[in-house]
Amino acid sequence: MGGWKDFKGLSELPEVKEIIEALIDRKYILAGCDDSGLKMQKWLTEVYLIPETDRLRVIITDDGAGDSETYETLKIAEKIFLKYGYINGEDILDGKGGYIESNDEMYEYF
């Protein structure tokens, strides 16, 4: 696991195109999508696809607000990303108080 990196052609991945289309239909704002990642937002709910050294990482968060939109978006995103081979994370600690994987994220390893 490591830092962020550029992923050439990220915006052309079929799962990226599908999640953008699905969330634009739900009135999300596309804040950015390029080789450094994807960010979409609707009110408190934020969706990120982050390229890292050895994986793509999907994060959907509302910073603990418990917004029902976040729950619905999680269901939509899970359906899309699992179809493309991503896995649900497990709570795997790094031994320094952080996570290698979190059970509320999805990953595709290279």
URVEN-V403181 format. One record per residue. N is the residue number from 1. RES is the residue in one letter. SS is DSSP state (@ for helix, = for strand, . for the rest). Layout:
# URVEN-V403181
n=N res=RES ss=SS
n=N res=RES ss=SS
This chain:
# URVEN-V403181
n=1 res=M ss=.
n=2 res=G ss=.
n=3 res=G ss=.
n=4 res=W ss==
n=5 res=K ss=.
n=6 res=D ss=.
n=7 res=F ss=.
n=8 res=K ss=.
n=9 res=G ss=.
n=10 res=L ss=@
n=11 res=S ss=@
n=12 res=E ss=@
n=13 res=L ss=.
n=14 res=P ss=@
n=15 res=E ss=@
n=16 res=V ss=@
n=17 res=K ss=@
n=18 res=E ss=@
n=19 res=I ss=@
n=20 res=I ss=@
n=21 res=E ss=@
n=22 res=A ss=@
n=23 res=L ss=@
n=24 res=I ss=@
n=25 res=D ss=.
n=26 res=R ss=.
n=27 res=K ss=.
n=28 res=Y ss=.
n=29 res=I ss==
n=30 res=L ss==
n=31 res=A ss==
n=32 res=G ss==
n=33 res=C ss==
n=34 res=D ss==
n=35 res=D ss=.
n=36 res=S ss=.
n=37 res=G ss==
n=38 res=L ss==
n=39 res=K ss==
n=40 res=M ss==
n=41 res=Q ss==
n=42 res=K ss==
n=43 res=W ss=.
n=44 res=L ss=.
n=45 res=T ss==
n=46 res=E ss==
n=47 res=V ss==
n=48 res=Y ss==
n=49 res=L ss==
n=50 res=I ss==
n=51 res=P ss==
n=52 res=E ss==
n=53 res=T ss=.
n=54 res=D ss=.
n=55 res=R ss==
n=56 res=L ss==
n=57 res=R ss==
n=58 res=V ss==
n=59 res=I ss==
n=60 res=I ss==
n=61 res=T ss==
n=62 res=D ss=.
n=63 res=D ss=.
n=64 res=G ss=.
n=65 res=A ss=.
n=66 res=G ss=.
n=67 res=D ss=.
n=68 res=S ss=@
n=69 res=E ss=@
n=70 res=T ss=@
n=71 res=Y ss=@
n=72 res=E ss=@
n=73 res=T ss=@
n=74 res=L ss=@
n=75 res=K ss=@
n=76 res=I ss=@
n=77 res=A ss=@
n=78 res=E ss=@
n=79 res=K ss=@
n=80 res=I ss=@
n=81 res=F ss=@
n=82 res=L ss=@
n=83 res=K ss=@
n=84 res=Y ss=.
n=85 res=G ss=.
n=86 res=Y ss=.
n=87 res=I ss==
n=88 res=N ss==
n=89 res=G ss=.
n=90 res=E ss=.
n=91 res=D ss=.
n=92 res=I ss==
n=93 res=L ss==
n=94 res=D ss=.
n=95 res=G ss=.
n=96 res=K ss=.
n=97 res=G ss=.
n=98 res=G ss=.
n=99 res=Y ss==
n=100 res=I ss==
n=101 res=E ss==
n=102 res=S ss=.
n=103 res=N ss=.
n=104 res=D ss=.
n=105 res=E ss==
n=106 res=M ss==
n=107 res=Y ss==
n=108 res=E ss==
n=109 res=Y ss==
n=110 res=F ss=.
